[in-house]
Amino acid sequence: MDNSARIQMIKDRLGVSLNPVNLEIIDDSHKHAGHASAKGGGHFTVTVVSDKFAGKSLVQRHRMVYDAIGDGMKSEIHALSIKAKTPEEI
Protein backbone atom coordinates (compact mmCIF):
# COMPACT_ATOMS: atom_id res chain seq x y z
CA MET A 1 0.00 0.00 0.00
CA ASP A 2 1.39 3.42 -0.85
CA ASN A 3 1.14 6.40 1.49
CA SER A 4 -1.78 8.03 -0.34
CA ALA A 5 -3.75 4.80 0.19
CA ARG A 6 -2.64 4.73 3.84
CA ILE A 7 -3.87 8.31 4.31
CA GLN A 8 -7.22 7.40 2.78
CA MET A 9 -7.47 4.36 5.06
CA ILE A 10 -6.79 6.54 8.11
CA LYS A 11 -9.40 9.11 6.96
CA ASP A 12 -12.00 6.43 6.33
CA ARG A 13 -11.52 4.63 9.63
CA LEU A 14 -11.33 7.75 11.80
CA GLY A 15 -14.31 9.24 9.96
CA VAL A 16 -16.50 6.26 10.74
CA SER A 17 -15.43 5.80 14.36
CA LEU A 18 -14.91 9.35 15.58
CA ASN A 19 -17.03 11.49 13.25
CA PRO A 20 -14.46 14.29 13.41
CA VAL A 21 -15.36 17.92 12.84
CA ASN A 22 -11.77 18.41 11.67
CA LEU A 23 -9.23 15.85 10.51
CA GLU A 24 -5.73 16.59 9.26
CA ILE A 25 -3.24 13.92 8.26
CA ILE A 26 0.37 14.79 7.45
CA ASP A 27 2.68 12.27 5.82
CA ASP A 28 6.02 12.46 7.65
CA SER A 29 7.45 9.37 5.97
CA HIS A 30 10.05 11.33 4.01
CA LYS A 31 11.70 12.31 7.32
CA HIS A 32 12.32 8.63 8.05
CA ALA A 33 13.39 7.33 4.65
CA GLY A 34 16.05 4.66 4.92
CA HIS A 35 15.48 3.91 8.59
CA ALA A 36 15.66 0.17 9.04
CA SER A 37 12.90 0.29 11.64
CA ALA A 38 10.34 1.73 9.19
CA LYS A 39 9.78 -1.68 7.51
CA GLY A 40 7.69 -0.12 4.75
CA GLY A 41 5.05 1.38 7.01
CA GLY A 42 4.25 5.08 6.88
CA HIS A 43 4.94 7.78 9.44
CA PHE A 44 2.05 10.18 10.01
CA THR A 45 0.88 13.05 12.19
CA VAL A 46 -2.87 13.09 12.77
CA THR A 47 -4.89 15.96 14.21
CA VAL A 48 -8.41 14.86 15.10
CA VAL A 49 -11.11 17.12 16.52
CA SER A 50 -14.15 15.21 17.73
CA ASP A 51 -16.96 15.58 20.24
CA LYS A 52 -16.33 11.94 21.15
CA PHE A 53 -13.19 12.99 23.05
CA ALA A 54 -15.21 14.98 25.60
CA GLY A 55 -14.50 13.82 29.14
CA LYS A 56 -11.69 11.50 27.98
CA SER A 57 -8.08 11.58 29.14
CA LEU A 58 -5.24 11.94 26.65
CA VAL A 59 -4.48 8.22 26.93
CA GLN A 60 -8.15 7.33 26.32
CA ARG A 61 -8.24 9.62 23.26
CA HIS A 62 -5.13 8.05 21.79
CA ARG A 63 -6.54 4.58 22.42
CA MET A 64 -9.72 5.60 20.56
CA VAL A 65 -7.61 6.63 17.55
CA TYR A 66 -5.56 3.43 17.64
CA ASP A 67 -8.70 1.32 17.98
CA ALA A 68 -10.34 3.11 15.05
CA ILE A 69 -7.35 2.43 12.79
CA GLY A 70 -7.29 -1.17 13.99
CA ASP A 71 -5.11 -3.64 12.09
CA GLY A 72 -3.66 -0.81 10.01
CA MET A 73 -1.51 0.03 13.02
CA LYS A 74 0.14 -3.39 12.75
CA SER A 75 0.68 -3.49 9.02
CA GLU A 76 0.52 -0.10 7.29
CA ILE A 77 1.57 2.46 9.89
CA HIS A 78 4.96 2.41 11.53
CA ALA A 79 4.63 5.64 13.52
CA LEU A 80 1.67 7.84 14.40
CA SER A 81 1.79 11.16 16.21
CA ILE A 82 -1.67 12.08 17.53
CA LYS A 83 -3.22 15.40 18.47
CA ALA A 84 -6.74 14.66 19.75
CA LYS A 85 -8.98 17.52 20.86
CA THR A 86 -12.61 18.40 21.35
CA PRO A 87 -14.06 21.33 19.36
CA GLU A 88 -14.02 23.41 22.55
CA GLU A 89 -10.26 22.89 22.91
CA ILE A 90 -9.28 24.41 19.59
Residue frames as qw, qx, qy, qz and C-alpha x, y, z in Angstrom:
[[0.000, 0.891, 0.453, 0.000, 0.00, 0.00, 0.00],
 [0.409, 0.381, -0.046, 0.828, 1.39, 3.42, -0.85],
 [0.167, -0.210, -0.486, 0.832, 1.14, 6.40, 1.49],
 [0.350, -0.060, -0.184, -0.917, -1.78, 8.03, -0.34],
 [0.650, -0.243, -0.649, -0.312, -3.75, 4.80, 0.19],
 [0.457, -0.216, -0.675, 0.537, -2.64, 4.73, 3.84],
 [0.065, 0.044, 0.197, -0.977, -3.87, 8.31, 4.31],
 [0.538, -0.151, -0.401, -0.726, -7.22, 7.40, 2.78],
 [0.621, -0.231, -0.746, 0.063, -7.47, 4.36, 5.06],
 [0.256, -0.171, -0.536, 0.786, -6.79, 6.54, 8.11],
 [0.271, -0.023, -0.059, -0.960, -9.40, 9.11, 6.96],
 [0.606, -0.189, -0.597, -0.492, -12.00, 6.43, 6.33],
 [0.588, -0.252, -0.730, 0.241, -11.52, 4.63, 9.63],
 [0.169, -0.177, -0.435, 0.866, -11.33, 7.75, 11.80],
 [0.319, -0.098, -0.245, -0.910, -14.31, 9.24, 9.96],
 [0.630, -0.283, -0.646, -0.325, -16.50, 6.26, 10.74],
 [0.598, -0.301, -0.644, 0.370, -15.43, 5.80, 14.36],
 [0.330, -0.352, -0.345, 0.805, -14.91, 9.35, 15.58],
 [0.174, 0.823, 0.499, 0.210, -17.03, 11.49, 13.25],
 [0.453, -0.319, -0.091, 0.827, -14.46, 14.29, 13.41],
 [0.200, 0.921, 0.256, -0.215, -15.36, 17.92, 12.84],
 [0.261, 0.866, -0.413, -0.103, -11.77, 18.41, 11.67],
 [0.919, -0.144, 0.307, 0.199, -9.23, 15.85, 10.51],
 [0.315, 0.856, -0.400, -0.095, -5.73, 16.59, 9.26],
 [0.936, -0.142, 0.248, 0.205, -3.24, 13.92, 8.26],
 [0.177, 0.873, -0.431, -0.143, 0.37, 14.79, 7.45],
 [0.969, 0.162, -0.088, 0.165, 2.68, 12.27, 5.82],
 [0.270, -0.869, 0.413, 0.040, 6.02, 12.46, 7.65],
 [0.969, 0.032, 0.203, 0.135, 7.45, 9.37, 5.97],
 [0.598, 0.704, -0.149, 0.353, 10.05, 11.33, 4.01],
 [0.229, -0.821, 0.411, -0.323, 11.70, 12.31, 7.32],
 [0.716, -0.380, 0.569, -0.135, 12.32, 8.63, 8.05],
 [0.828, 0.504, -0.205, -0.133, 13.39, 7.33, 4.65],
 [0.558, 0.503, -0.618, 0.231, 16.05, 4.66, 4.92],
 [0.397, -0.462, 0.614, -0.502, 15.48, 3.91, 8.59],
 [0.271, 0.096, -0.954, -0.087, 15.66, 0.17, 9.04],
 [0.135, 0.217, 0.802, -0.540, 12.90, 0.29, 11.64],
 [0.442, 0.263, -0.056, -0.856, 10.34, 1.73, 9.19],
 [0.345, 0.066, 0.935, 0.044, 9.78, -1.68, 7.51],
 [0.035, 0.290, 0.720, 0.630, 7.69, -0.12, 4.75],
 [0.143, -0.741, -0.644, 0.127, 5.05, 1.38, 7.01],
 [0.171, 0.713, 0.138, 0.666, 4.25, 5.08, 6.88],
 [0.330, -0.277, -0.455, 0.779, 4.94, 7.78, 9.44],
 [0.074, -0.646, -0.473, -0.595, 2.05, 10.18, 10.01],
 [0.021, -0.112, -0.474, 0.873, 0.88, 13.05, 12.19],
 [0.188, -0.542, -0.732, -0.367, -2.87, 13.09, 12.77],
 [0.115, 0.016, 0.362, -0.925, -4.89, 15.96, 14.21],
 [0.254, -0.432, -0.819, -0.278, -8.41, 14.86, 15.10],
 [0.218, -0.069, 0.329, -0.916, -11.11, 17.12, 16.52],
 [0.437, -0.283, -0.782, -0.342, -14.15, 15.21, 17.73],
 [0.548, -0.498, 0.102, -0.664, -16.96, 15.58, 20.24],
 [0.923, -0.161, -0.343, -0.069, -16.33, 11.94, 21.15],
 [0.560, 0.236, -0.501, 0.616, -13.19, 12.99, 23.05],
 [0.335, -0.633, 0.103, -0.691, -15.21, 14.98, 25.60],
 [0.748, -0.527, 0.230, -0.332, -14.50, 13.82, 29.14],
 [0.975, 0.089, -0.080, 0.188, -11.69, 11.50, 27.98],
 [0.508, -0.703, 0.320, 0.382, -8.08, 11.58, 29.14],
 [0.259, 0.718, -0.527, -0.375, -5.24, 11.94, 26.65],
 [0.192, -0.235, 0.949, 0.077, -4.48, 8.22, 26.93],
 [0.507, 0.411, 0.710, -0.265, -8.15, 7.33, 26.32],
 [0.459, 0.770, -0.035, -0.442, -8.24, 9.62, 23.26],
 [0.122, 0.582, -0.748, -0.296, -5.13, 8.05, 21.79],
 [0.341, 0.011, 0.937, -0.071, -6.54, 4.58, 22.42],
 [0.553, 0.596, 0.428, -0.395, -9.72, 5.60, 20.56],
 [0.389, 0.745, -0.378, -0.389, -7.61, 6.63, 17.55],
 [0.050, -0.391, 0.911, 0.118, -5.56, 3.43, 17.64],
 [0.460, 0.224, 0.825, -0.240, -8.70, 1.32, 17.98],
 [0.554, 0.680, 0.150, -0.457, -10.34, 3.11, 15.05],
 [0.329, 0.667, -0.594, -0.308, -7.35, 2.43, 12.79],
 [0.953, -0.068, 0.203, -0.215, -7.29, -1.17, 13.99],
 [0.903, -0.027, 0.306, 0.300, -5.11, -3.64, 12.09],
 [0.490, 0.811, -0.019, 0.320, -3.66, -0.81, 10.01],
 [0.310, -0.868, 0.364, -0.134, -1.51, 0.03, 13.02],
 [0.790, -0.317, 0.510, 0.122, 0.14, -3.39, 12.75],
 [0.748, 0.249, 0.500, 0.359, 0.68, -3.49, 9.02],
 [0.428, 0.713, 0.302, 0.466, 0.52, -0.10, 7.29],
 [0.107, -0.925, 0.096, -0.353, 1.57, 2.46, 9.89],
 [0.697, 0.104, -0.481, 0.521, 4.96, 2.41, 11.53],
 [0.268, -0.211, -0.420, 0.841, 4.63, 5.64, 13.52],
 [0.117, -0.719, -0.524, -0.442, 1.67, 7.84, 14.40],
 [0.161, -0.062, -0.379, 0.909, 1.79, 11.16, 16.21],
 [0.162, -0.636, -0.720, -0.227, -1.67, 12.08, 17.53],
 [0.058, -0.017, 0.262, -0.963, -3.22, 15.40, 18.47],
 [0.241, -0.476, -0.818, -0.216, -6.74, 14.66, 19.75],
 [0.027, 0.068, 0.323, -0.944, -8.98, 17.52, 20.86],
 [0.179, 0.652, 0.719, -0.161, -12.61, 18.40, 21.35],
 [0.258, 0.709, 0.336, 0.564, -14.06, 21.33, 19.36],
 [0.352, -0.926, -0.122, -0.067, -14.02, 23.41, 22.55],
 [0.711, -0.514, 0.192, 0.440, -10.26, 22.89, 22.91],
 [0.597, 0.286, 0.334, 0.671, -9.28, 24.41, 19.59]]
